[in-house]
Amino acid sequence: MWCLSTIFVACALISAASAELLSQWVPSECTRSPLLLQHHLACPSPWKVSSPRRQKPGTPKSVKFNWKGKRHPSWEGPYDCVGKYCTYFNRHLNGGMVFISVESNIQIIDQFPVHPTYSPSSTLSTDEAPFYAAQIPGKGIGLIARRTIHRNEVIMRNTPALLVQFGPHIDLPSSQRDDLYGKAVRLLPTSRRREFLRQHGGDIQAKVDKNSFRLFINGKRSFSGHIGVYPDISRFNHDCRPNVNYRLDNITHITTAVRDIRPGEELTISYIDGHLPRHERQSRLRDWGFECTCPHCSLPAAEVSVSDLRMERIRIIEDELGAMISGEEEVDTSLGEELVQLYDKERFWMYIGPALGRAAVVHAMVGNEMEAVEYARRAAEALAREKGPTHAETLSMRVLKEMPREHRAWATGKKGGGRG
């Protein structure tokens, strides 16, 4: 599998070219959301890159820390340390996990609920899994549905094989970072290490760059950025209109069906932002060494042009709806309905939650209760899949569905055109 990224979940590909931007990135929950009516959540300050104190790798286990918490006994280490960052190993998490970070973060992630499903990869061929691994012509190994997988069904839950704090990934000289990563990966059990090394990329650094997701660990008094590598997820091949969505919940990577998937059908996710026109999608995917031949990229030229025009129209409508929701323009509910129709026509179901949410909000703003409730119902279901059941936008849509007149959007807009 090649590099994965999306703009709608709090995770993204890490690459050497974009590493300098990491220190300024905060989770999507901290940005203005039209589904929350521009109300900010309580968000920590962006994580700042610092230069760690240089220390020779191989610090003994007796290294002292200015931290008085207790570490779970399943964690081994610290091993090789550079400044305040050390390597720790947990053989009980999903077949083995190495963690390069400050020790205090272990206590935080030990509090996260972790329920791996059908992993590590050695379980992919078991009868209990809803899929099996098989050779896909022109793609290599992929995943095939063993039975009908229903919409919103969780397919995999995975913890990373390698989790690294931003600091050592960005600040260390390449030779020192490569040495640190190499020693960390060698701590993994043989089967887990084999799956890690099987991923796309010439060396360990390249494998991390090409296959990692960005995530954040939030403690009561700390907020630190990390990247995680999930070898099991590399079994999914790419499709520009995939049948599987993914999100991160703390350090757990979750994949969920966006529609019913038939037995024998390949399971796919999108490695890139699917909002792009075909020529841009193709260009980005070539960076991972393949030419995309998914059904959407293989459409006749005339249909590709229509699809690209739809995506441009989606961008225009989303901007207009944002202005309506913020009170800058009169409300036209027909634009919300058109937006949802465009997503459906594009089979763009992995990102449809915010579109449904916008339609629900603009109907609520002009007091269209029946329409607002129905769009909110669909939005809450999709957002639970895309962003998680406790995400602020999901909860906002549930309030709109259950108590529309109590939602902060209710009757706040000035009626304009369309059905409003």
Stockholm file with secondary structure:
# STOCKHOLM 1.0

chainA/1-420         MWCLSTIFVACALISAASAELLSQWVPSECTRSPLLLQHHLACPSPWKVSSPRRQKPGTPKSVKFNWKGKRHPSWEGPYDCVGKYCTYFNRHLNGGMVFISVESNIQIIDQFPVHPTYSPSSTLSTDEAPFYAAQIPGKGIGLIARRTIHRNEVIMRNTPALLVQFGPHIDLPSSQRDDLYGKAVRLLPTSRRREFLRQHGGDIQAKVDKNSFRLFINGKRSFSGHIGVYPDISRFNHDCRPNVNYRLDNITHITTAVRDIRPGEELTISYIDGHLPRHERQSRLRDWGFECTCPHCSLPAAEVSVSDLRMERIRIIEDELGAMISGEEEVDTSLGEELVQLYDKERFWMYIGPALGRAAVVHAMVGNEMEAVEYARRAAEALAREKGPTHAETLSMRVLKEMPREHRAWATGKKGGGRG
#=GR chainA/1-420 SS CCCCCCSSSSCCCCCGGGGGGGGGCCCGGGSCCGGGTTCCCCCCCCCCCCCCCCCCSCCCTTCCCSCCCCCCTTEECCCSEETTEEEEEETTSTTCEEEEECTHHHHHHTTSCCCCBSCSGGGTTSTTSSEEEEEETTTEEEEEESSCBCTTCEEEEECCSEEEEHHHHHHSCHHHHHHHHHHHHHTSCHHHHHHHHTSSSSSHHHHHHHHEEEEEEECSSCEEEEEEECGGGGGSEECSSCSEEEEEETTEEEEEESSCBCTTCEEEECSSCTTSCHHHHHHHHHTTTCCCCCTTTTSCHHHHHHHHHHHHHHHHHHHHHHHHHTTSSCBCHHHHHHHHHHHHHTTCGGGHHHHHHHHHHHHHHTTCHHHHHHHHHHHHHHHHHHTCTTSHHHHHHHHHHHCGGGSTTTTCSCBCSTTC
#=GC SS_cons         CCCCCCSSSSCCCCCGGGGGGGGGCCCGGGSCCGGGTTCCCCCCCCCCCCCCCCCCSCCCTTCCCSCCCCCCTTEECCCSEETTEEEEEETTSTTCEEEEECTHHHHHHTTSCCCCBSCSGGGTTSTTSSEEEEEETTTEEEEEESSCBCTTCEEEEECCSEEEEHHHHHHSCHHHHHHHHHHHHHTSCHHHHHHHHTSSSSSHHHHHHHHEEEEEEECSSCEEEEEEECGGGGGSEECSSCSEEEEEETTEEEEEESSCBCTTCEEEECSSCTTSCHHHHHHHHHTTTCCCCCTTTTSCHHHHHHHHHHHHHHHHHHHHHHHHHTTSSCBCHHHHHHHHHHHHHTTCGGGHHHHHHHHHHHHHHTTCHHHHHHHHHHHHHHHHHHTCTTSHHHHHHHHHHHCGGGSTTTTCSCBCSTTC
//
